[in-house]
Amino acid sequence: MTFEQLKLLSFTHSAIYLTLLTVWLVPGLEGAELVFGWAHGIGWILMSLLCIDAVRRHVIPLWLAVTVAIIGGVGPFAGSAGFVVQDRRRHPSTR
């Protein structure tokens, strides 16, 4: 799994979580809430395992994996923001 693939999965997980929050707020969407709740839970577990492996293979730094695995359970946006920060550190702009 490459850095870019993990970054894309992180943003996908954030989109699933945003959808979960939306259907949670709208009355009468309990079925969608269940589906996106499970998708978020499974996505968080998958992202955590993939990030642990990525740290072992030196694809991402430990701080990013901790952000995804620990904070990502309740706010996957932090993991997506972490990928943006790390991407900018890897490719600094030439000014």
N, C-alpha and C positions, 0 to 999 in steps of 0.2 A: 504494500500500500504506500503510495507516494504522499508527499506533503499536500499536493494539490487535490488529490482524491480525498484525503482526510478533511481538508478545508471545505470541499464541496459537501461532504457528508455532514459536517458540522452546521453548515448553513441550511441544509435540508432538515436537520433535526430542529433547528431554530424555527423554521417555517412550520413544521409539525406542531411545535409547542405553541406558536402564535395562533395557529388554527384551533388548538385545544382550548386556549384561553378565550377565543372568540365564541366557540360553541358552548363553552361553560357559561358565558354571560347571557346567551340567547336562550330564553325559556323554550322548552319543548324539543330540545335536540339531544336528549339523553343517549340515543343510539350513537350519534356522531361523537358525543363526549366519551363514550366507552371506547370506540374505535381509536380515536386520537390519543386517549389516555394510555391505552396499551401500546400504541405506536411510539409514544414518547418514552414509556418505560423500557420497552425493548430497545429503542434507539439509544437511550442513555447507557444501557448495559453494553450494547455493541460498540458504541463510541469509546466507552471506558476500556474495554478489552483491546480494541484496535490501538488506542493511544498508549496503553502499557506496552504492547508489542512494538509500536513505533519508537518509543523511548529506548527500548532494548536494541533496536536496529539503528539508533542515532538519526532518525528521520525528524523527530521533534524534540525540543528540550523538555526536561522534567517539569518545569513550571507550567508549561502549556498542558501537559497531560494531567497534572493536578487540577488545573483550572477546569478542564473538561470533565474529569471524573468526579471531583468533589462539588464544585459549584454547579456543574452542568445538570445535576439531578433536579435542581429547583430553578435554574435559570440558564438554559443552554446558550443564551445570547452572550454570556461571558466567555464561553469557549469560542464562539464565532469571532468575537472581538479579539480574543487572544491569537487566533490564527491571522487576523489582519495585522496585529502588532508584530508578530513573528515574521510575517511575509515582508513587512516594511523593513525589519531589521536585516533580513536576508538580501533584500534588493534596495539598498538606500538610493535615493534619487541623487542625481549629479547636479548640484547647484553651485 
